[in-house]
Amino acid sequence: MTSGKPATILPLTREAAWQRYLELTREVDAADYAETEAEAWDELQAALERLPARPDDAA
């Protein structure tokens, strides 16, 4: 069973990771926004770190 965070589990693109972030934060109540956004940001950063480097990013 998965943890419910497909962006942090599945291989994906930068665009898919950002789309997941936007989906998680799009319709959140103001009272819950800060916590939800922080969790979504952490998930986004973790997903982006797992992506392979683009050839133009390689040193």
mmCIF file of the N, C-alpha and C atoms, coordinates in Angstrom:
data_MODEL
# 
_entry.id   MODEL 
# 
loop_
_atom_site.group_PDB 
_atom_site.id 
_atom_site.type_symbol 
_atom_site.label_atom_id 
_atom_site.label_alt_id 
_atom_site.label_comp_id 
_atom_site.label_asym_id 
_atom_site.label_entity_id 
_atom_site.label_seq_id 
_atom_site.pdbx_PDB_ins_code 
_atom_site.Cartn_x 
_atom_site.Cartn_y 
_atom_site.Cartn_z 
_atom_site.occupancy 
_atom_site.B_iso_or_equiv 
_atom_site.pdbx_formal_charge 
_atom_site.auth_seq_id 
_atom_site.auth_comp_id 
_atom_site.auth_asym_id 
_atom_site.auth_atom_id 
_atom_site.pdbx_PDB_model_num 
ATOM 1   N N  . MET A 1 1  ? 0.848  -1.181 0.000   1.00 0.00 ? 1  MET A N  1 
ATOM 2   C CA . MET A 1 1  ? 0.000  0.000  0.000   1.00 0.00 ? 1  MET A CA 1 
ATOM 3   C C  . MET A 1 1  ? 0.892  1.242  0.000   1.00 0.00 ? 1  MET A C  1 
ATOM 4   N N  . THR A 1 2  ? 0.497  2.268  -0.730  1.00 0.00 ? 2  THR A N  1 
ATOM 5   C CA . THR A 1 2  ? 1.294  3.490  -0.801  1.00 0.00 ? 2  THR A CA 1 
ATOM 6   C C  . THR A 1 2  ? 0.938  4.437  0.326   1.00 0.00 ? 2  THR A C  1 
ATOM 7   N N  . SER A 1 3  ? 1.784  5.440  0.515   1.00 0.00 ? 3  SER A N  1 
ATOM 8   C CA . SER A 1 3  ? 1.552  6.398  1.590   1.00 0.00 ? 3  SER A CA 1 
ATOM 9   C C  . SER A 1 3  ? 0.557  7.483  1.204   1.00 0.00 ? 3  SER A C  1 
ATOM 10  N N  . GLY A 1 4  ? 0.095  7.472  -0.050  1.00 0.00 ? 4  GLY A N  1 
ATOM 11  C CA . GLY A 1 4  ? -0.824 8.510  -0.487  1.00 0.00 ? 4  GLY A CA 1 
ATOM 12  C C  . GLY A 1 4  ? -0.123 9.722  -1.052  1.00 0.00 ? 4  GLY A C  1 
ATOM 13  N N  . LYS A 1 5  ? 1.175  9.616  -1.241  1.00 0.00 ? 5  LYS A N  1 
ATOM 14  C CA . LYS A 1 5  ? 1.945  10.728 -1.790  1.00 0.00 ? 5  LYS A CA 1 
ATOM 15  C C  . LYS A 1 5  ? 2.631  10.277 -3.082  1.00 0.00 ? 5  LYS A C  1 
ATOM 16  N N  . PRO A 1 6  ? 1.872  10.145 -4.168  1.00 0.00 ? 6  PRO A N  1 
ATOM 17  C CA . PRO A 1 6  ? 2.449  9.622  -5.392  1.00 0.00 ? 6  PRO A CA 1 
ATOM 18  C C  . PRO A 1 6  ? 3.584  10.477 -5.945  1.00 0.00 ? 6  PRO A C  1 
ATOM 19  N N  . ALA A 1 7  ? 3.581  11.759 -5.701  1.00 0.00 ? 7  ALA A N  1 
ATOM 20  C CA . ALA A 1 7  ? 4.651  12.606 -6.220  1.00 0.00 ? 7  ALA A CA 1 
ATOM 21  C C  . ALA A 1 7  ? 5.989  12.269 -5.584  1.00 0.00 ? 7  ALA A C  1 
ATOM 22  N N  . THR A 1 8  ? 5.981  11.707 -4.399  1.00 0.00 ? 8  THR A N  1 
ATOM 23  C CA . THR A 1 8  ? 7.238  11.367 -3.751  1.00 0.00 ? 8  THR A CA 1 
ATOM 24  C C  . THR A 1 8  ? 7.621  9.916  -3.990  1.00 0.00 ? 8  THR A C  1 
ATOM 25  N N  . ILE A 1 9  ? 6.759  9.159  -4.657  1.00 0.00 ? 9  ILE A N  1 
ATOM 26  C CA . ILE A 1 9  ? 7.014  7.742  -4.867  1.00 0.00 ? 9  ILE A CA 1 
ATOM 27  C C  . ILE A 1 9  ? 7.309  7.455  -6.342  1.00 0.00 ? 9  ILE A C  1 
ATOM 28  N N  . LEU A 1 10 ? 6.488  7.960  -7.218  1.00 0.00 ? 10 LEU A N  1 
ATOM 29  C CA . LEU A 1 10 ? 6.597  7.643  -8.630  1.00 0.00 ? 10 LEU A CA 1 
ATOM 30  C C  . LEU A 1 10 ? 7.667  8.480  -9.324  1.00 0.00 ? 10 LEU A C  1 
ATOM 31  N N  . PRO A 1 11 ? 8.344  7.899  -10.311 1.00 0.00 ? 11 PRO A N  1 
ATOM 32  C CA . PRO A 1 11 ? 9.226  8.718  -11.139 1.00 0.00 ? 11 PRO A CA 1 
ATOM 33  C C  . PRO A 1 11 ? 8.354  9.703  -11.919 1.00 0.00 ? 11 PRO A C  1 
ATOM 34  N N  . LEU A 1 12 ? 8.778  10.916 -12.037 1.00 0.00 ? 12 LEU A N  1 
ATOM 35  C CA . LEU A 1 12 ? 7.958  11.921 -12.688 1.00 0.00 ? 12 LEU A CA 1 
ATOM 36  C C  . LEU A 1 12 ? 8.816  13.036 -13.241 1.00 0.00 ? 12 LEU A C  1 
ATOM 37  N N  . THR A 1 13 ? 8.168  13.980 -13.848 1.00 0.00 ? 13 THR A N  1 
ATOM 38  C CA . THR A 1 13 ? 8.857  15.134 -14.411 1.00 0.00 ? 13 THR A CA 1 
ATOM 39  C C  . THR A 1 13 ? 8.763  16.304 -13.442 1.00 0.00 ? 13 THR A C  1 
ATOM 40  N N  . ARG A 1 14 ? 9.576  17.309 -13.693 1.00 0.00 ? 14 ARG A N  1 
ATOM 41  C CA . ARG A 1 14 ? 9.470  18.541 -12.900 1.00 0.00 ? 14 ARG A CA 1 
ATOM 42  C C  . ARG A 1 14 ? 8.067  19.121 -13.000 1.00 0.00 ? 14 ARG A C  1 
ATOM 43  N N  . GLU A 1 15 ? 7.524  19.093 -14.202 1.00 0.00 ? 15 GLU A N  1 
ATOM 44  C CA . GLU A 1 15 ? 6.182  19.645 -14.421 1.00 0.00 ? 15 GLU A CA 1 
ATOM 45  C C  . GLU A 1 15 ? 5.127  18.884 -13.610 1.00 0.00 ? 15 GLU A C  1 
ATOM 46  N N  . ALA A 1 16 ? 5.251  17.568 -13.558 1.00 0.00 ? 16 ALA A N  1 
ATOM 47  C CA . ALA A 1 16 ? 4.300  16.770 -12.782 1.00 0.00 ? 16 ALA A CA 1 
ATOM 48  C C  . ALA A 1 16 ? 4.435  17.054 -11.287 1.00 0.00 ? 16 ALA A C  1 
ATOM 49  N N  . ALA A 1 17 ? 5.663  17.243 -10.827 1.00 0.00 ? 17 ALA A N  1 
ATOM 50  C CA . ALA A 1 17 ? 5.876  17.559 -9.411  1.00 0.00 ? 17 ALA A CA 1 
ATOM 51  C C  . ALA A 1 17 ? 5.229  18.897 -9.053  1.00 0.00 ? 17 ALA A C  1 
ATOM 52  N N  . TRP A 1 18 ? 5.422  19.898 -9.917  1.00 0.00 ? 18 TRP A N  1 
ATOM 53  C CA . TRP A 1 18 ? 4.813  21.204 -9.670  1.00 0.00 ? 18 TRP A CA 1 
ATOM 54  C C  . TRP A 1 18 ? 3.291  21.124 -9.764  1.00 0.00 ? 18 TRP A C  1 
ATOM 55  N N  . GLN A 1 19 ? 2.767  20.337 -10.692 1.00 0.00 ? 19 GLN A N  1 
ATOM 56  C CA . GLN A 1 19 ? 1.317  20.182 -10.813 1.00 0.00 ? 19 GLN A CA 1 
ATOM 57  C C  . GLN A 1 19 ? 0.740  19.583 -9.533  1.00 0.00 ? 19 GLN A C  1 
ATOM 58  N N  . ARG A 1 20 ? 1.428  18.595 -8.980  1.00 0.00 ? 20 ARG A N  1 
ATOM 59  C CA . ARG A 1 20 ? 0.989  17.984 -7.717  1.00 0.00 ? 20 ARG A CA 1 
ATOM 60  C C  . ARG A 1 20 ? 0.940  19.030 -6.609  1.00 0.00 ? 20 ARG A C  1 
ATOM 61  N N  . TYR A 1 21 ? 1.983  19.875 -6.519  1.00 0.00 ? 21 TYR A N  1 
ATOM 62  C CA . TYR A 1 21 ? 2.022  20.951 -5.528  1.00 0.00 ? 21 TYR A CA 1 
ATOM 63  C C  . TYR A 1 21 ? 0.808  21.863 -5.690  1.00 0.00 ? 21 TYR A C  1 
ATOM 64  N N  . LEU A 1 22 ? 0.533  22.266 -6.920  1.00 0.00 ? 22 LEU A N  1 
ATOM 65  C CA . LEU A 1 22 ? -0.598 23.156 -7.167  1.00 0.00 ? 22 LEU A CA 1 
ATOM 66  C C  . LEU A 1 22 ? -1.929 22.497 -6.807  1.00 0.00 ? 22 LEU A C  1 
ATOM 67  N N  . GLU A 1 23 ? -2.059 21.212 -7.120  1.00 0.00 ? 23 GLU A N  1 
ATOM 68  C CA . GLU A 1 23 ? -3.288 20.496 -6.784  1.00 0.00 ? 23 GLU A CA 1 
ATOM 69  C C  . GLU A 1 23 ? -3.498 20.423 -5.272  1.00 0.00 ? 23 GLU A C  1 
ATOM 70  N N  . LEU A 1 24 ? -2.409 20.208 -4.533  1.00 0.00 ? 24 LEU A N  1 
ATOM 71  C CA . LEU A 1 24 ? -2.519 20.098 -3.077  1.00 0.00 ? 24 LEU A CA 1 
ATOM 72  C C  . LEU A 1 24 ? -2.868 21.436 -2.418  1.00 0.00 ? 24 LEU A C  1 
ATOM 73  N N  . THR A 1 25 ? -2.481 22.535 -3.029  1.00 0.00 ? 25 THR A N  1 
ATOM 74  C CA . THR A 1 25 ? -2.690 23.845 -2.401  1.00 0.00 ? 25 THR A CA 1 
ATOM 75  C C  . THR A 1 25 ? -3.829 24.650 -3.009  1.00 0.00 ? 25 THR A C  1 
ATOM 76  N N  . ARG A 1 26 ? -4.398 24.175 -4.079  1.00 0.00 ? 26 ARG A N  1 
ATOM 77  C CA . ARG A 1 26 ? -5.372 24.954 -4.837  1.00 0.00 ? 26 ARG A CA 1 
ATOM 78  C C  . ARG A 1 26 ? -6.630 25.323 -4.060  1.00 0.00 ? 26 ARG A C  1 
ATOM 79  N N  . GLU A 1 27 ? -7.276 24.399 -3.435  1.00 0.00 ? 27 GLU A N  1 
ATOM 80  C CA . GLU A 1 27 ? -8.582 24.664 -2.817  1.00 0.00 ? 27 GLU A CA 1 
ATOM 81  C C  . GLU A 1 27 ? -8.572 24.432 -1.315  1.00 0.00 ? 27 GLU A C  1 
ATOM 82  N N  . VAL A 1 28 ? -7.524 24.880 -0.665  1.00 0.00 ? 28 VAL A N  1 
ATOM 83  C CA . VAL A 1 28 ? -7.378 24.688 0.772   1.00 0.00 ? 28 VAL A CA 1 
ATOM 84  C C  . VAL A 1 28 ? -7.994 25.882 1.502   1.00 0.00 ? 28 VAL A C  1 
ATOM 85  N N  . ASP A 1 29 ? -8.706 25.604 2.581   1.00 0.00 ? 29 ASP A N  1 
ATOM 86  C CA . ASP A 1 29 ? -9.276 26.676 3.404   1.00 0.00 ? 29 ASP A CA 1 
ATOM 87  C C  . ASP A 1 29 ? -8.153 27.551 3.956   1.00 0.00 ? 29 ASP A C  1 
ATOM 88  N N  . ALA A 1 30 ? -8.439 28.810 4.140   1.00 0.00 ? 30 ALA A N  1 
ATOM 89  C CA . ALA A 1 30 ? -7.442 29.751 4.648   1.00 0.00 ? 30 ALA A CA 1 
ATOM 90  C C  . ALA A 1 30 ? -6.861 29.298 5.984   1.00 0.00 ? 30 ALA A C  1 
ATOM 91  N N  . ALA A 1 31 ? -7.684 28.728 6.831   1.00 0.00 ? 31 ALA A N  1 
ATOM 92  C CA . ALA A 1 31 ? -7.227 28.299 8.154   1.00 0.00 ? 31 ALA A CA 1 
ATOM 93  C C  . ALA A 1 31 ? -6.205 27.173 8.064   1.00 0.00 ? 31 ALA A C  1 
ATOM 94  N N  . ASP A 1 32 ? -6.298 26.354 7.026   1.00 0.00 ? 32 ASP A N  1 
ATOM 95  C CA . ASP A 1 32 ? -5.407 25.205 6.869   1.00 0.00 ? 32 ASP A CA 1 
ATOM 96  C C  . ASP A 1 32 ? -4.286 25.455 5.873   1.00 0.00 ? 32 ASP A C  1 
ATOM 97  N N  . TYR A 1 33 ? -4.287 26.614 5.227   1.00 0.00 ? 33 TYR A N  1 
ATOM 98  C CA . TYR A 1 33 ? -3.382 26.833 4.114   1.00 0.00 ? 33 TYR A CA 1 
ATOM 99  C C  . TYR A 1 33 ? -1.900 26.748 4.507   1.00 0.00 ? 33 TYR A C  1 
ATOM 100 N N  . ALA A 1 34 ? -1.505 27.411 5.558   1.00 0.00 ? 34 ALA A N  1 
ATOM 101 C CA . ALA A 1 34 ? -0.080 27.452 5.921   1.00 0.00 ? 34 ALA A CA 1 
ATOM 102 C C  . ALA A 1 34 ? 0.486  26.045 6.135   1.00 0.00 ? 34 ALA A C  1 
ATOM 103 N N  . GLU A 1 35 ? -0.225 25.238 6.878   1.00 0.00 ? 35 GLU A N  1 
ATOM 104 C CA . GLU A 1 35 ? 0.254  23.870 7.140   1.00 0.00 ? 35 GLU A CA 1 
ATOM 105 C C  . GLU A 1 35 ? 0.253  23.027 5.866   1.00 0.00 ? 35 GLU A C  1 
ATOM 106 N N  . THR A 1 36 ? -0.836 23.109 5.090   1.00 0.00 ? 36 THR A N  1 
ATOM 107 C CA . THR A 1 36 ? -0.932 22.331 3.857   1.00 0.00 ? 36 THR A CA 1 
ATOM 108 C C  . THR A 1 36 ? 0.128  22.759 2.859   1.00 0.00 ? 36 THR A C  1 
ATOM 109 N N  . GLU A 1 37 ? 0.351  24.063 2.740   1.00 0.00 ? 37 GLU A N  1 
ATOM 110 C CA . GLU A 1 37 ? 1.345  24.556 1.793   1.00 0.00 ? 37 GLU A CA 1 
ATOM 111 C C  . GLU A 1 37 ? 2.738  24.104 2.198   1.00 0.00 ? 37 GLU A C  1 
ATOM 112 N N  . ALA A 1 38 ? 3.047  24.143 3.471   1.00 0.00 ? 38 ALA A N  1 
ATOM 113 C CA . ALA A 1 38 ? 4.373  23.718 3.946   1.00 0.00 ? 38 ALA A CA 1 
ATOM 114 C C  . ALA A 1 38 ? 4.592  22.233 3.645   1.00 0.00 ? 38 ALA A C  1 
ATOM 115 N N  . GLU A 1 39 ? 3.582  21.412 3.866   1.00 0.00 ? 39 GLU A N  1 
ATOM 116 C CA . GLU A 1 39 ? 3.695  19.979 3.576   1.00 0.00 ? 39 GLU A CA 1 
ATOM 117 C C  . GLU A 1 39 ? 3.843  19.752 2.066   1.00 0.00 ? 39 GLU A C  1 
ATOM 118 N N  . ALA A 1 40 ? 3.067  20.478 1.278   1.00 0.00 ? 40 ALA A N  1 
ATOM 119 C CA . ALA A 1 40 ? 3.146  20.344 -0.174  1.00 0.00 ? 40 ALA A CA 1 
ATOM 120 C C  . ALA A 1 40 ? 4.517  20.800 -0.680  1.00 0.00 ? 40 ALA A C  1 
ATOM 121 N N  . TRP A 1 41 ? 5.057  21.867 -0.091  1.00 0.00 ? 41 TRP A N  1 
ATOM 122 C CA . TRP A 1 41 ? 6.384  22.361 -0.477  1.00 0.00 ? 41 TRP A CA 1 
ATOM 123 C C  . TRP A 1 41 ? 7.458  21.314 -0.169  1.00 0.00 ? 41 TRP A C  1 
ATOM 124 N N  . ASP A 1 42 ? 7.385  20.705 1.006   1.00 0.00 ? 42 ASP A N  1 
ATOM 125 C CA . ASP A 1 42 ? 8.348  19.660 1.367   1.00 0.00 ? 42 ASP A CA 1 
ATOM 126 C C  . ASP A 1 42 ? 8.249  18.481 0.394   1.00 0.00 ? 42 ASP A C  1 
ATOM 127 N N  . GLU A 1 43 ? 7.037  18.096 0.052   1.00 0.00 ? 43 GLU A N  1 
ATOM 128 C CA . GLU A 1 43 ? 6.832  16.998 -0.898  1.00 0.00 ? 43 GLU A CA 1 
ATOM 129 C C  . GLU A 1 43 ? 7.407  17.365 -2.261  1.00 0.00 ? 43 GLU A C  1 
ATOM 130 N N  . LEU A 1 44 ? 7.169  18.594 -2.694  1.00 0.00 ? 44 LEU A N  1 
ATOM 131 C CA . LEU A 1 44 ? 7.703  19.061 -3.974  1.00 0.00 ? 44 LEU A CA 1 
ATOM 132 C C  . LEU A 1 44 ? 9.224  19.002 -3.978  1.00 0.00 ? 44 LEU A C  1 
ATOM 133 N N  . GLN A 1 45 ? 9.843  19.510 -2.934  1.00 0.00 ? 45 GLN A N  1 
ATOM 134 C CA . GLN A 1 45 ? 11.306 19.513 -2.868  1.00 0.00 ? 45 GLN A CA 1 
ATOM 135 C C  . GLN A 1 45 ? 11.866 18.094 -2.893  1.00 0.00 ? 45 GLN A C  1 
ATOM 136 N N  . ALA A 1 46 ? 11.230 17.184 -2.165  1.00 0.00 ? 46 ALA A N  1 
ATOM 137 C CA . ALA A 1 46 ? 11.677 15.787 -2.148  1.00 0.00 ? 46 ALA A CA 1 
ATOM 138 C C  . ALA A 1 46 ? 11.544 15.165 -3.536  1.00 0.00 ? 46 ALA A C  1 
ATOM 139 N N  . ALA A 1 47 ? 10.447 15.441 -4.213  1.00 0.00 ? 47 ALA A N  1 
ATOM 140 C CA . ALA A 1 47 ? 10.236 14.891 -5.554  1.00 0.00 ? 47 ALA A CA 1 
ATOM 141 C C  . ALA A 1 47 ? 11.267 15.447 -6.526  1.00 0.00 ? 47 ALA A C  1 
ATOM 142 N N  . LEU A 1 48 ? 11.539 16.738 -6.455  1.00 0.00 ? 48 LEU A N  1 
ATOM 143 C CA . LEU A 1 48 ? 12.503 17.348 -7.366  1.00 0.00 ? 48 LEU A CA 1 
ATOM 144 C C  . LEU A 1 48 ? 13.917 16.820 -7.124  1.00 0.00 ? 48 LEU A C  1 
ATOM 145 N N  . GLU A 1 49 ? 14.254 16.537 -5.885  1.00 0.00 ? 49 GLU A N  1 
ATOM 146 C CA . GLU A 1 49 ? 15.581 16.003 -5.571  1.00 0.00 ? 49 GLU A CA 1 
ATOM 147 C C  . GLU A 1 49 ? 15.787 14.610 -6.162  1.00 0.00 ? 49 GLU A C  1 
ATOM 148 N N  . ARG A 1 50 ? 14.713 13.844 -6.318  1.00 0.00 ? 50 ARG A N  1 
ATOM 149 C CA . ARG A 1 50 ? 14.830 12.489 -6.841  1.00 0.00 ? 50 ARG A CA 1 
ATOM 150 C C  . ARG A 1 50 ? 14.889 12.439 -8.361  1.00 0.00 ? 50 ARG A C  1 
ATOM 151 N N  . LEU A 1 51 ? 14.573 13.526 -9.024  1.00 0.00 ? 51 LEU A N  1 
ATOM 152 C CA . LEU A 1 51 ? 14.617 13.521 -10.490 1.00 0.00 ? 51 LEU A CA 1 
ATOM 153 C C  . LEU A 1 51 ? 16.076 13.497 -10.958 1.00 0.00 ? 51 LEU A C  1 
ATOM 154 N N  . PRO A 1 52 ? 16.317 12.807 -12.052 1.00 0.00 ? 52 PRO A N  1 
ATOM 155 C CA . PRO A 1 52 ? 17.679 12.826 -12.589 1.00 0.00 ? 52 PRO A CA 1 
ATOM 156 C C  . PRO A 1 52 ? 18.037 14.233 -13.076 1.00 0.00 ? 52 PRO A C  1 
ATOM 157 N N  . ALA A 1 53 ? 19.313 14.556 -13.016 1.00 0.00 ? 53 ALA A N  1 
ATOM 158 C CA . ALA A 1 53 ? 19.771 15.861 -13.479 1.00 0.00 ? 53 ALA A CA 1 
ATOM 159 C C  . ALA A 1 53 ? 19.569 15.947 -14.986 1.00 0.00 ? 53 ALA A C  1 
ATOM 160 N N  . ARG A 1 54 ? 19.182 17.115 -15.440 1.00 0.00 ? 54 ARG A N  1 
ATOM 161 C CA . ARG A 1 54 ? 19.061 17.336 -16.878 1.00 0.00 ? 54 ARG A CA 1 
ATOM 162 C C  . ARG A 1 54 ? 20.475 17.417 -17.453 1.00 0.00 ? 54 ARG A C  1 
ATOM 163 N N  . PRO A 1 55 ? 20.659 17.004 -18.689 1.00 0.00 ? 55 PRO A N  1 
ATOM 164 C CA . PRO A 1 55 ? 22.001 17.056 -19.277 1.00 0.00 ? 55 PRO A CA 1 
ATOM 165 C C  . PRO A 1 55 ? 22.643 18.440 -19.196 1.00 0.00 ? 55 PRO A C  1 
ATOM 166 N N  . ASP A 1 56 ? 21.860 19.504 -19.343 1.00 0.00 ? 56 ASP A N  1 
ATOM 167 C CA . ASP A 1 56 ? 22.430 20.848 -19.274 1.00 0.00 ? 56 ASP A CA 1 
ATOM 168 C C  . ASP A 1 56 ? 22.742 21.260 -17.846 1.00 0.00 ? 56 ASP A C  1 
ATOM 169 N N  . ASP A 1 57 ? 22.247 20.501 -16.837 1.00 0.00 ? 57 ASP A N  1 
ATOM 170 C CA . ASP A 1 57 ? 22.548 20.782 -15.428 1.00 0.00 ? 57 ASP A CA 1 
ATOM 171 C C  . ASP A 1 57 ? 23.795 20.047 -14.963 1.00 0.00 ? 57 ASP A C  1 
ATOM 172 N N  . ALA A 1 58 ? 24.197 19.051 -15.713 1.00 0.00 ? 58 ALA A N  1 
ATOM 173 C CA . ALA A 1 58 ? 25.356 18.241 -15.305 1.00 0.00 ? 58 ALA A CA 1 
ATOM 174 C C  . ALA A 1 58 ? 26.626 19.062 -15.427 1.00 0.00 ? 58 ALA A C  1 
ATOM 175 N N  . ALA A 1 59 ? 27.510 18.871 -14.462 1.00 0.00 ? 59 ALA A N  1 
ATOM 176 C CA . ALA A 1 59 ? 28.754 19.649 -14.503 1.00 0.00 ? 59 ALA A CA 1 
ATOM 177 C C  . ALA A 1 59 ? 29.903 18.812 -14.994 1.00 0.00 ? 59 ALA A C  1 
# 
